[in-house]
Each structure stands twice: as C-alpha cells, then as structure tokens.
Amino acid sequence: MVTASPWWAPDVHADRRPFLLARGRIGAALRGYFARQDFVEVETGILQVSPGNEAHLHAFATELVTPAAERAPLYLHTSPEFAAKKLLAAGERRIFEFARVFRNRERGALHHPEFTLLEWYRAGEPYTAVMDDCAALLALAAETAGTRQFAFRGRSADPFAPPERLAVAEAFARFAGMDLLATVRAEPDRAALLAQARAAGVRCADDDSWSDVVSRVLVERIEPNLGIGRATILDEYPVVEAALARTKPSDPRVAERFELYVCGVELANAFGELTDAAEQRRRLEAEMAKKERLYGERYPIDEDFLAALAHMPPASGSALGFDRLVMLATGASRIEQVIWTPLAPPA
C-alpha cells in the first residue's frame, strides 16, 4: 500500500504553492472590491451557543468550562450568519467576512471539515444587488488569477459572461420534465412529487420526504447542468427549502433565495433575509425536528439571534465558498490544493 506524502513534504508543497499564492491575491482583490463599496470587514466569533439550524449540516461540539468549573455546551459555527445578523441589528449596514467555518461529516474533492466562507450583507438593499456582487466577484477572481475560463471536471464557464438566472421550477421542468410548483402547498404534496420523480427516472426511496425528493432531483438531474458556459443563478426556491429567506412578494410559494453555480459546482447561497422573528423560530424548529428524525440529534436555537432579528433591518446576504472559487480560478482539482494546512485524513 502506497502512503501519500504529507502536505508539508517539500515536493508536495512546491506543487501546491502556486495555488496558495493565487489564493492570497484573489483574497486581496475581493477585499478591495468590498472596500471600494464602503463595506466593513468584521470578525465574528467561532464559538457559538448554536452552530446553525439546517437539518443536513453537522457541527463540531465542544464545552466551555468556567473558572468555577461550571460547564456549558458550545459549538464551532457552521456559518457566521447568526452573528453577522446581530451586527446588522446593532446598526452595521454593509459588512463582509472571510470566515473560517467548520462542518462535520464532509470530506471530498469539494469539501473540507474546516474551510473559508466569504459572507457579506447589504442592509436595505434587494437580493438582486447580491446577484450583481456574485457576477462581479467571479470576473474579479478570474482577472486576478490571469484566466479567461473556469473549469472543473470537464466542464467550463466564462467568468466574465453575465450569469443566467433560472428559477428552480423552470430548472425542474427543463431538466427533469417535472412540475414542481404543482406540489407546493401549505403541506407539500409528497406523493405527487414522488410520482413525478419516478416517472422521470429518478430513483427514490418509499420513505423519502418531499424535501428528500427535491434534493434527489437537484443532485441527479439539475446541478450537473448548471453553470455550463456561464454561471447560473438558481433562484426562487420553494419556501420550505429556504428556512432563512423571506417569501417572494410576487409568489408566496417561493422565497428570495438563490444559489450560484459554476461548472456544475455550487459556489454561493444567498437570501433576501427573513426578519420575522416568530416565523424564523417556526422554521428553525421545523428544521431541527427534521434533523432529529433523520440523524437522532438536534442543536439549540440561538435565542439571542431571534431577539436581535426583531431589530434587524431588511437586508440581503450571501455566503460564497472562497476555497471553491480559488479552485475554479486556478484549475485546482481538489480543495486541499488551495488550503495552506489541510487536515490530514484519519490514520
């Protein structure tokens, strides 16, 4: 059995170093972009009482021990979102952060347990402004890296071309021949969606929930077709799939949520932010009920976040995978190539 050399081996580091230097240049260029628009760079705390409340995200748990030996559970955050929104409630208007975040049960070419999210918020501005940011950041990263094309696993995209804007329902119709919104009701019609998915040839389990079926169709039929030739903004997710986003005024079935895809890679997740504290509590509790059903665990709800939300102005924000952006801009094939000190796999 051949054992891979560690990342600190001089020959391995020499191969990775061009990617790492490009990472620094891209980070500096993106900081300049935000500085020119009067954003403030912030640093939110990594230790939180709640790591986030998305059903399928898994956190690292730890414990606070006081000098009096009192103990309290804490978590490494999976996103700086809750803390950033508290800063908006405090009065900040435009903020961004290169946040080190931590997610368990994730490892692969595009996943690392510790990674960097570029997260930014615009108070009092529509989420279409964040779409414009995403397009500008793609072009700036490409320009800084000296490339005219992003590529990953045989797929390519022009980072300077205006992104395609595609509604989730339209993507289901185009790539799977399914009518998603016909199944979106106060209680989503699981049976109807399951029947449509199976008719389209998507393998589903008998006990799949409505959301499970949506996820299977997205992964199998839709995501591989996104961001080819140019970036795709996949917009208007059903409300049940957008726990932190506000409902779209023109259609209460969908939310102001979009994801940015390039070369089939999910690069960013963005919202017109929900500021109704009572509705946010209901959605977070629903997410944790789902998590307990699927994984046998749940995370606390950050009561301080909900209290702040009642004072938060209307805002829009995005979380962009910075490591993935560097990969696409430099042609790296694995995320470890663009992280200075990647975690060694278990022995």
C-alpha positions in Angstrom: 0.0 0.0 0.0 1.4 3.4 -1.0 1.0 6.2 1.6 0.6 9.7 0.2 3.2 12.2 1.2 2.0 14.8 3.8 1.2 18.3 2.6 4.4 19.7 4.3 6.7 17.5 2.2 8.8 20.0 0.2 7.8 18.4 -3.2 4.1 18.4 -2.4 4.3 22.0 -1.1 6.1 23.1 -4.2 3.2 21.7 -6.3 0.6 23.4 -4.2 2.4 26.7 -3.7 1.2 28.4 -7.0 -2.4 27.7 -6.0 -1.8 29.1 -2.5 -0.2 32.3 -3.7 -3.1 32.8 -6.1 -5.4 32.3 -3.1 -3.8 35.3 -1.4 -4.0 37.5 -4.5 -7.7 36.6 -5.0 -8.5 37.3 -1.4 -6.8 40.7 -1.6 -8.7 41.6 -4.8 -12.0 40.7 -3.2 -11.3 42.7 -0.1 -10.6 45.6 -2.4 -13.9 45.1 -4.1 -15.8 45.4 -0.8 -13.7 48.3 0.5 -14.5 50.3 -2.6 -18.2 50.0 -1.8 -17.7 51.1 1.8 -18.2 47.6 3.4 -16.7 47.0 6.8 -14.7 43.8 7.3 -15.8 42.1 10.5 -14.7 39.1 12.5 -17.4 37.0 14.2 -16.8 34.6 17.0 -16.3 30.9 16.1 -17.7 29.6 19.4 -21.4 29.8 19.4 -24.3 28.5 21.5 -25.9 27.2 18.3 -23.8 26.2 15.2 -26.7 26.9 12.9 -30.0 25.0 12.4 -30.0 23.5 9.0 -31.1 19.9 9.1 -28.3 18.4 7.0 -25.4 20.4 8.4 -23.3 18.7 11.1 -21.3 20.7 13.7 -18.3 20.1 15.9 -19.3 20.3 19.6 -17.1 21.5 22.4 -17.6 22.6 26.0 -17.0 25.8 27.9 -15.6 25.3 31.5 -15.7 28.4 33.7 -13.1 29.1 36.5 -15.8 27.8 38.9 -15.9 24.5 36.9 -19.4 25.3 35.5 -19.9 23.7 32.2 -21.9 24.8 29.1 -22.1 23.2 25.6 -20.8 25.3 22.7 -20.2 24.6 19.0 -17.9 25.7 16.3 -20.1 27.7 13.9 -21.0 26.2 10.5 -21.6 29.8 9.2 -21.2 33.3 10.7 -24.7 34.1 9.7 -26.4 34.4 13.1 -23.6 36.6 14.5 -23.4 38.7 11.3 -27.2 39.4 11.5 -26.7 40.6 15.1 -24.2 43.1 13.8 -26.9 44.3 11.3 -29.3 44.7 14.2 -26.6 46.7 16.0 -26.5 49.2 13.2 -24.0 48.0 10.6 -25.1 48.5 7.0 -22.6 46.7 4.8 -20.4 44.0 6.2 -18.3 41.2 4.9 -16.1 38.5 6.4 -13.7 35.8 5.3 -15.0 33.3 8.0 -13.3 30.1 9.0 -16.2 27.7 9.4 -16.4 24.0 10.4 -18.7 21.2 9.2 -18.5 17.6 10.2 -19.2 14.6 8.0 -18.0 16.5 5.0 -14.8 15.4 3.1 -14.2 15.1 -0.6 -12.8 17.0 -3.7 -15.0 20.0 -2.8 -15.4 19.5 0.9 -13.1 20.0 3.8 -14.0 20.0 7.6 -12.6 23.5 8.0 -13.0 25.9 5.2 -13.5 29.6 4.4 -16.8 31.3 3.6 -16.8 34.7 2.2 -20.1 36.1 3.7 -21.4 39.6 3.1 -24.6 41.5 3.8 -26.3 44.7 2.4 -28.8 46.3 4.7 -31.7 48.0 3.0 -30.8 46.6 -0.4 -32.6 43.9 -2.6 -31.1 40.5 -3.1 -30.6 41.3 -6.8 -27.8 43.6 -5.6 -26.1 40.4 -4.2 -26.6 38.7 -7.6 -24.6 41.6 -9.1 -21.9 41.1 -6.4 -21.6 37.5 -7.4 -21.1 38.2 -11.0 -18.5 40.9 -10.2 -16.6 38.6 -7.9 -16.4 35.8 -10.5 -14.9 38.2 -13.0 -12.5 39.7 -10.5 -11.2 36.3 -9.3 -10.6 35.3 -12.9 -8.9 38.6 -13.7 -6.7 38.3 -10.7 -5.8 34.7 -11.4 -5.0 35.6 -15.1 -7.5 33.2 -16.6 -10.3 33.7 -19.1 -12.1 30.4 -18.3 -13.1 28.5 -15.2 -13.0 24.7 -15.4 -13.8 21.7 -13.3 -14.1 18.0 -14.2 -14.5 18.6 -17.9 -17.0 21.5 -17.5 -16.1 25.1 -18.3 -17.6 28.5 -17.9 -16.8 32.1 -18.9 -16.5 34.0 -15.6 -16.9 37.3 -17.5 -20.3 36.4 -19.1 -23.5 37.7 -17.3 -24.9 34.8 -15.3 -28.1 33.0 -16.4 -30.9 33.5 -14.0 -33.1 30.3 -13.7 -36.0 29.7 -11.4 -35.9 26.3 -9.6 -39.3 25.4 -11.0 -38.1 26.2 -14.5 -35.0 24.0 -13.9 -37.2 21.1 -12.8 -39.3 21.5 -16.0 -36.2 21.9 -18.3 -34.0 19.1 -16.9 -36.5 16.6 -15.4 -39.8 17.4 -17.1 -41.4 17.9 -13.7 -44.0 20.5 -12.4 -42.5 21.3 -9.0 -44.8 24.2 -8.0 -47.9 22.0 -8.6 -46.8 20.1 -5.5 -46.1 23.2 -3.4 -48.9 23.7 -0.9 -49.4 24.5 2.8 -48.4 20.9 3.2 -46.2 19.9 0.3 -47.7 17.1 -1.8 -45.1 14.3 -1.3 -47.0 11.6 -3.2 -47.4 13.8 -6.3 -43.8 14.8 -6.4 -42.6 11.3 -5.8 -44.7 10.0 -8.7 -43.3 12.7 -11.0 -39.7 11.9 -10.0 -40.1 8.2 -10.6 -41.8 8.9 -13.9 -38.7 11.0 -14.8 -36.5 8.0 -13.9 -35.1 9.4 -10.6 -34.6 6.7 -8.0 -36.4 7.5 -4.8 -37.0 5.6 -1.6 -40.5 4.8 -0.4 -40.0 6.8 2.8 -38.4 9.9 1.1 -39.9 13.1 2.3 -40.9 15.9 -0.2 -37.6 17.6 0.5 -35.7 14.4 0.0 -37.2 14.0 -3.4 -36.4 17.6 -4.3 -32.8 17.0 -3.2 -32.5 13.8 -5.3 -33.8 15.6 -8.4 -31.5 18.6 -7.9 -28.4 16.4 -7.4 -29.1 13.9 -10.2 -30.7 15.9 -12.9 -30.3 19.6 -12.4 -27.0 20.5 -10.7 -24.8 18.8 -13.3 -26.3 21.1 -16.0 -25.8 24.4 -14.1 -23.1 26.9 -14.7 -22.0 25.4 -18.1 -20.7 28.0 -20.5 -21.6 30.8 -18.0 -22.6 30.9 -14.3 -26.1 30.1 -13.3 -28.1 31.8 -10.6 -30.7 29.2 -9.5 -33.4 31.4 -8.0 -36.8 31.2 -6.3 -36.5 28.1 -4.1 -39.8 26.8 -2.6 -40.3 28.4 0.9 -39.9 25.1 2.6 -36.4 24.9 1.2 -35.4 28.3 2.4 -35.6 28.5 6.1 -33.7 31.8 6.5 -35.1 33.7 3.5 -38.1 35.9 3.2 -41.1 34.9 1.0 -41.1 36.4 -2.5 -43.9 39.1 -2.6 -45.0 38.1 -6.2 -45.4 34.4 -5.3 -45.9 33.2 -1.7 -44.9 29.6 -2.8 -41.3 30.6 -3.3 -38.6 32.5 -1.4 -35.9 35.1 -2.2 -33.2 32.5 -2.2 -30.7 31.8 -4.9 -27.6 29.6 -5.3 -24.7 30.4 -7.7 -23.4 27.5 -9.8 -20.3 27.5 -12.0 -19.1 24.4 -13.9 -21.7 22.3 -12.0 -20.2 23.4 -8.7 -22.4 25.1 -6.0 -20.5 28.2 -5.2 -22.8 30.5 -3.2 -26.1 30.5 -1.3 -27.9 33.8 -0.9 -31.1 35.2 0.6 -33.3 38.2 0.9 -33.1 37.8 4.7 -36.1 36.8 6.8 -36.6 39.3 9.6 -39.9 38.0 11.2 -38.6 36.5 14.4 -41.7 34.4 15.1 -41.7 32.9 11.6 -37.9 32.3 11.9 -38.4 30.4 15.1 -41.1 28.2 13.5 -38.8 27.4 10.6 -35.8 26.7 12.7 -37.8 24.4 15.0 -39.1 22.6 11.9 -35.5 22.1 10.6 -34.4 20.7 14.0 -37.4 18.3 14.1 -36.3 17.1 10.7 -32.7 16.7 11.9 -33.8 14.7 14.9 -35.9 12.4 12.7 -33.0 11.8 10.2 -30.0 11.9 12.5 -31.2 11.5 16.1 -29.9 14.8 17.2 -30.8 18.5 17.3 -29.0 21.8 18.0 -30.1 24.6 20.3 -31.8 27.6 18.8 -29.9 30.8 19.5 -32.4 32.9 21.4 -30.1 35.9 21.3 -30.3 35.7 17.5 -34.1 35.7 17.5 -34.1 38.6 19.8 -31.8 40.5 17.5 -33.8 39.6 14.4 -36.7 41.7 15.7 -34.4 44.7 15.4 -32.7 43.8 12.2 -33.4 46.0 9.1 -34.4 44.4 5.8 -31.2 43.0 4.2 -29.8 40.7 1.7 -26.7 38.5 2.0 -24.7 35.7 0.6 -22.2 33.0 1.7 -19.7 32.1 -1.0 -17.3 29.2 -0.8 -13.9 31.0 -1.1 -11.9 27.8 -1.4 -14.1 26.6 -4.3 -13.8 30.0 -6.0 -10.0 29.7 -5.9 -10.2 26.2 -7.2 -12.2 27.3 -10.2 -10.0 30.3 -10.9 -6.7 28.3 -10.7 -7.7 24.9 -12.1 -7.2 23.0 -8.9 -8.9 19.6 -8.8 -9.1 19.2 -5.0 -9.8 21.6 -2.2 -6.7 20.6 -0.3 -4.6 22.2 -3.1 -5.9 25.6 -2.1 -5.8 25.3 1.7 -2.4 26.2 3.3 -2.6 23.5 6.0 -5.2 20.9 5.2 -6.3 18.4 7.8 -4.7 15.0 7.4 -7.1 12.1 6.9 -7.6 9.8 9.8 -4.8 7.2 10.2 
